[in-house]
């Protein structure tokens, strides 16, 4: 279908909006806008108002590009927003274009806004003009009708082991922490990474000899929900799963496994979440967590499920992601799902909480990463605040989670 050509004549006044069906749009602007709202692809991808005169800078490190950005647009010559973009035409005069289906992208090319569906299908777009809260509110209302919303009006208060202990946890340390909470008003005690020997071997490690079900019982004995961390869409080469199930891996056109970035476990690779065996494995994994007694599931590095690659089932990558999330949602039953490192719009309605910014840190900015490597998505207080604030408009759709609040008396550079 040919691109629809539009200009502001069809939407001349503020507080106006239209829904248009098209695979792509071009909207002419009267002048270069003052600012461009760039919405990032996944939880910690840069989301903010940008100066259109500043060119996009690709993240220099390929490992960080794969982990922090949508690699499809990492080297785009123009600023590209995922699903929703907006421009500031004047004071209280915002023009927003928002996709109402998966794979939508919005690009600012000089004095032209371009909107397109990555896989070329035709679907609806919202075009709205008015004050910033008004246009985003209209978009939110339509997203709820299309994708649904969280079941929880209020997010639970969670104690998470990561920022106190990182991976160095065991039964004794966590039991001491649990007993030390006393009557502090935490609804959930969540065990983060480190309970397993290797990420991908989702069974109790040597530091939890009593097993994870037994520890869930201890948490519940304090009147709290038990929470646990998983990264179900990524694997590392040292895992049996990697070598025993090579057909489970997402691959490129040459047949090589797709790298999905570095984290503290090393180089990660993505699973092909359209493969029937992978989907069965995912459902069994989530069932196991719930059967152990964990009613709060923190699922991390989920972007890997929507990475670019050749899949068992030839469907668009964000459709593949949402289908797998539906499997997880059904397997989890009533358990609370927090999606982290997650593509934002494709997660709506299938998770209860959603990380909306980078990790916080005990420093304002990591200059070597943020400046020298052009990475605005890395953990830092500045990056966490900036992207989280620019996603507050999501708060009626999902429990927005701007990572954590923590206190330190040592090792603090703020």
C-alpha positions in Angstrom: 0.0 0.0 0.0 1.5 3.4 -0.9 2.6 5.8 1.8 -0.1 8.3 2.9 1.0 11.9 2.4 -0.4 14.4 5.0 0.2 17.9 6.2 -1.2 19.9 9.2 -4.1 21.1 7.2 -6.1 18.0 8.2 -5.4 18.7 11.9 -5.2 22.5 12.0 -6.3 23.0 15.6 -5.1 21.9 19.0 -7.1 19.3 21.0 -7.9 17.5 17.7 -7.1 13.9 16.7 -7.7 11.3 14.0 -7.1 7.6 13.6 -5.7 6.7 10.2 -5.1 3.2 8.8 -1.9 2.8 6.8 1.3 0.8 6.6 3.2 4.1 6.5 2.6 7.9 6.8 4.5 11.0 5.9 3.4 14.2 7.7 4.8 17.5 6.5 5.6 20.1 9.3 5.6 23.9 8.8 9.1 24.1 10.2 11.8 22.1 12.1 10.2 21.3 15.5 11.6 22.6 18.7 11.9 19.2 20.2 11.3 15.5 19.3 10.0 12.9 21.7 12.0 9.8 21.2 10.4 6.7 22.9 12.9 3.9 23.4 12.3 0.3 22.5 12.7 -1.6 25.7 12.9 -0.9 29.4 16.2 1.0 29.6 16.4 2.4 26.1 16.7 6.2 26.1 13.3 7.9 26.2 13.3 11.7 26.3 12.6 15.0 24.4 15.6 15.6 22.1 16.9 18.6 20.2 16.2 17.8 16.5 19.4 19.6 15.6 21.5 17.0 17.5 22.2 14.0 15.3 21.7 10.5 16.7 24.8 8.9 18.0 25.0 5.1 17.8 26.3 3.2 20.8 29.9 2.5 20.0 30.1 -0.9 21.6 28.3 -3.7 19.7 27.8 -5.6 22.9 25.9 -2.7 24.5 24.0 -1.9 21.2 22.6 -5.5 21.3 21.7 -5.2 25.0 20.5 -1.6 25.2 19.1 -0.5 21.9 16.8 -1.9 19.1 19.6 -3.1 16.8 17.4 -2.6 13.7 17.8 1.2 14.0 21.1 1.5 15.8 22.8 3.2 12.9 19.7 5.2 11.6 20.6 8.6 10.2 17.6 10.2 11.9 16.0 10.0 15.3 13.6 7.0 15.4 11.1 6.4 18.2 9.5 3.0 19.0 5.7 3.0 18.6 5.2 6.6 19.6 6.9 9.9 18.7 5.9 13.5 19.1 7.1 17.0 18.1 6.8 20.3 19.8 5.5 22.8 17.3 5.0 25.7 19.8 4.1 26.4 23.4 1.5 23.7 24.5 1.3 22.6 20.8 2.4 18.9 20.6 1.8 16.7 17.6 1.9 13.0 18.4 1.9 9.9 16.2 1.3 6.6 18.0 1.1 3.1 16.6 -1.9 1.1 17.6 -0.3 -2.2 16.6 3.1 -3.9 17.0 6.3 -2.9 15.1 5.3 0.8 14.7 8.2 3.3 14.4 8.2 7.1 14.1 11.0 8.9 12.4 11.8 12.7 12.3 13.4 13.6 9.0 14.0 17.3 9.0 10.5 18.9 8.6 8.8 15.6 8.0 7.4 13.0 10.4 7.5 9.5 9.0 5.6 6.6 10.6 5.8 3.0 9.4 5.1 -0.5 10.5 8.4 -2.4 10.3 6.9 -5.5 8.8 4.9 -3.5 6.2 1.4 -4.4 7.4 -1.5 -1.9 7.4 -2.8 -0.9 10.9 -4.1 2.1 12.7 -2.2 5.2 13.9 -3.4 7.9 16.3 -2.5 11.4 15.2 -3.2 13.9 18.0 -2.5 17.6 18.5 -2.7 19.5 21.7 -1.1 19.9 25.1 1.4 17.1 26.0 -0.8 15.5 28.8 -3.8 15.5 26.5 -2.2 13.8 23.5 -0.5 11.1 25.5 -3.8 10.5 27.4 -5.6 9.9 24.1 -2.9 7.5 23.1 -3.1 5.6 26.4 -6.9 5.2 26.1 -6.5 3.5 22.7 -3.6 1.3 23.9 -5.7 0.0 26.7 -8.5 -0.9 24.3 -6.0 -2.7 22.0 -3.7 -4.4 24.5 -5.3 -4.3 28.0 -3.8 -3.1 31.3 -2.5 -4.4 34.6 -4.7 -6.2 37.1 -3.2 -4.2 40.0 -4.1 -0.5 40.7 -1.2 -0.3 43.1 2.3 -1.8 42.8 3.5 -4.0 45.7 6.4 -2.8 47.9 9.3 -5.1 47.2 12.5 -5.9 49.0 15.0 -7.1 46.3 18.3 -8.8 47.1 20.2 -7.4 44.2 21.4 -4.0 45.4 22.5 -5.2 48.8 24.0 -8.5 47.8 24.2 -8.9 44.0 24.9 -12.5 43.1 26.6 -13.3 46.4 23.6 -14.8 48.2 22.9 -18.0 50.1 20.2 -19.4 52.4 21.9 -18.0 55.6 22.4 -14.5 54.3 18.9 -14.2 52.9 17.3 -15.7 56.0 19.1 -13.1 58.1 17.8 -10.3 55.8 14.3 -11.7 55.9 14.2 -11.9 59.7 15.8 -8.5 59.9 12.9 -6.8 58.0 10.7 -7.2 61.1 7.4 -5.3 60.5 8.8 -3.0 57.7 6.0 -2.6 55.2 7.3 -4.8 52.3 4.7 -6.8 50.5 7.2 -9.0 48.6 10.6 -10.5 49.5 12.2 -11.1 46.1 15.3 -13.2 45.5 17.3 -11.9 42.6 20.1 -13.5 40.5 22.4 -15.9 42.4 19.9 -18.5 43.7 20.9 -20.7 40.8 24.4 -21.9 39.9 24.1 -20.6 36.3 21.5 -18.4 34.6 19.6 -20.9 32.4 20.0 -23.8 34.9 16.8 -22.9 36.7 17.2 -25.0 39.8 18.4 -24.3 43.3 22.2 -23.9 43.4 24.6 -25.2 45.9 24.1 -22.2 48.1 20.4 -23.2 48.6 20.7 -26.8 49.8 17.1 -26.8 51.2 15.7 -25.9 47.8 13.7 -22.9 46.6 10.3 -24.2 47.6 11.5 -24.4 51.2 12.7 -20.8 51.1 9.4 -19.6 49.6 7.7 -21.2 52.6 10.0 -19.2 54.9 9.1 -16.0 53.1 5.4 -16.7 53.3 5.8 -17.4 57.0 6.4 -13.7 57.4 3.1 -12.8 55.7 4.8 -11.7 52.5 4.7 -12.9 48.9 7.7 -14.8 47.7 9.5 -13.3 44.6 12.1 -14.8 42.3 14.3 -13.5 39.4 14.6 -15.3 36.0 16.0 -14.4 32.5 14.1 -16.9 30.5 14.8 -15.7 26.9 18.7 -15.7 27.1 21.3 -18.4 27.4 25.1 -18.6 27.6 27.4 -21.1 25.8 28.4 -22.9 29.0 24.8 -24.3 29.5 23.7 -27.8 28.6 20.7 -26.2 27.0 23.0 -24.4 24.5 24.8 -27.5 23.4 21.9 -30.0 23.7 19.3 -27.9 21.9 21.0 -26.0 19.1 17.7 -25.8 17.3 16.3 -23.7 20.2 18.6 -20.8 19.4 17.7 -17.7 17.4 20.0 -17.5 14.4 21.1 -15.1 11.6 20.8 -15.9 7.9 24.2 -17.6 8.0 23.1 -19.9 10.8 25.1 -18.3 13.6 23.5 -17.8 17.0 22.3 -14.2 17.6 24.3 -12.4 20.3 22.0 -10.4 22.6 24.6 -8.5 24.6 26.9 -8.8 27.5 25.9 -9.0 31.1 27.5 -10.2 34.3 27.2 -13.8 33.1 29.1 -13.1 29.9 28.0 -13.1 26.3 24.4 -14.0 26.0 22.4 -15.5 23.1 18.7 -15.4 22.4 16.2 -18.3 22.3 13.9 -18.8 19.4 10.6 -18.3 21.2 8.6 -19.4 18.3 9.9 -23.0 18.5 7.2 -25.3 20.0 9.8 -27.0 22.2 11.0 -23.7 23.6 7.4 -22.6 24.3 6.7 -25.9 26.1 9.9 -25.4 28.1 8.9 -21.8 29.0 5.5 -22.9 30.3 7.1 -25.7 32.3 9.6 -23.3 33.8 7.0 -20.8 34.9 4.7 -23.6 36.3 7.7 -24.8 38.3 8.3 -21.4 39.9 4.7 -21.0 40.8 4.5 -24.6 42.2 7.5 -23.7 44.4 5.4 -21.0 45.9 6.7 -17.8 44.1 3.8 -15.5 43.4 6.0 -12.6 42.1 8.1 -13.2 39.0 10.8 -10.7 37.9 11.6 -11.6 34.3 14.7 -10.0 32.9 16.4 -9.4 29.6 13.2 -10.0 27.7 14.2 -7.9 24.7 16.2 -11.0 23.5 12.9 -12.6 22.5 12.3 -9.9 19.9 15.8 -9.6 18.6 16.3 -9.7 14.8 16.9 -13.2 13.6 15.6 -16.2 11.7 12.9 -18.0 13.6 11.3 -21.4 13.4 8.0 -19.7 12.7 8.3 -16.9 10.1 6.3 -14.2 12.0 7.2 -10.6 12.9 9.6 -10.4 15.9 7.3 -8.4 18.2 4.4 -10.8 17.4 6.8 -13.6 18.4 7.6 -11.8 21.6 3.9 -11.2 22.5 2.9 -14.8 21.7 5.6 -16.1 24.1 4.5 -13.6 26.8 1.0 -14.9 26.4 2.3 -18.4 27.2 4.1 -17.1 30.3 1.1 -15.1 31.4 -1.1 -18.2 31.2 1.4 -20.4 33.0 1.9 -17.8 35.8 -1.8 -17.8 36.7 -2.4 -15.2 39.3 1.3 -14.5 40.0 2.5 -10.9 39.6 4.8 -10.5 36.6 7.4 -7.7 36.5 8.8 -7.4 32.9 12.4 -6.0 32.7 14.5 -5.2 29.7 11.1 -5.6 27.9 9.8 -4.1 24.7 7.3 -1.7 26.1 4.1 -1.8 24.0 4.2 -5.5 23.2 4.3 -6.2 26.9 1.1 -4.3 27.8 -1.7 -6.4 29.2 0.5 -9.4 29.7 2.6 -8.1 32.6 1.5 -6.4 35.8 4.6 -4.3 36.4 7.1 -3.0 33.8 10.6 -1.6 34.2 10.6 1.8 32.6 14.2 3.0 32.9 17.9 1.9 33.3 19.2 0.6 36.6 19.8 3.2 39.2 23.4 3.5 40.6 25.4 5.1 43.4 26.8 7.7 41.0 25.2 10.3 38.8 26.8 9.3 35.5 29.4 6.7 34.2 31.3 9.0 31.9 33.3 6.3 30.1 30.1 4.5 29.1 27.7 7.4 28.6 30.0 9.8 26.9 33.0 7.9 25.4 30.8 5.0 24.2 27.7 7.1 23.4 25.6 4.9 25.7 22.7 6.9 27.3 21.1 3.6 28.5 23.7 2.4 30.9 23.1 2.2 34.7 23.3 5.6 36.3 21.1 7.9 38.4 20.8 10.5 35.6 19.8 7.9 33.0 17.4 6.2 35.4 15.6 9.4 36.3 15.4 10.8 32.7 13.9 7.8 31.0 11.6 6.9 33.9 10.2 10.4 34.1 9.4 10.3 30.4 7.4 7.2 30.8 5.1 8.4 33.5 2.3 8.5 30.9 2.1 4.7 31.0 1.1 4.6 34.7 -2.6 3.9 34.2 -1.8 0.9 31.9 0.8 -0.9 34.0 2.6 -0.5 37.3 5.6 1.5 36.2 8.8 0.4 37.9 11.7 2.9 37.9 14.1 0.3 39.4 14.8 0.7 43.1 15.3 3.1 45.9 18.2 2.3 48.2 20.3 3.9 50.9 24.0 3.6 51.4 26.4 4.9 54.0 29.5 3.6 52.1 30.5 3.2 48.4 28.3 6.1 47.4 29.6 8.6 44.8 26.5 10.8 44.9 
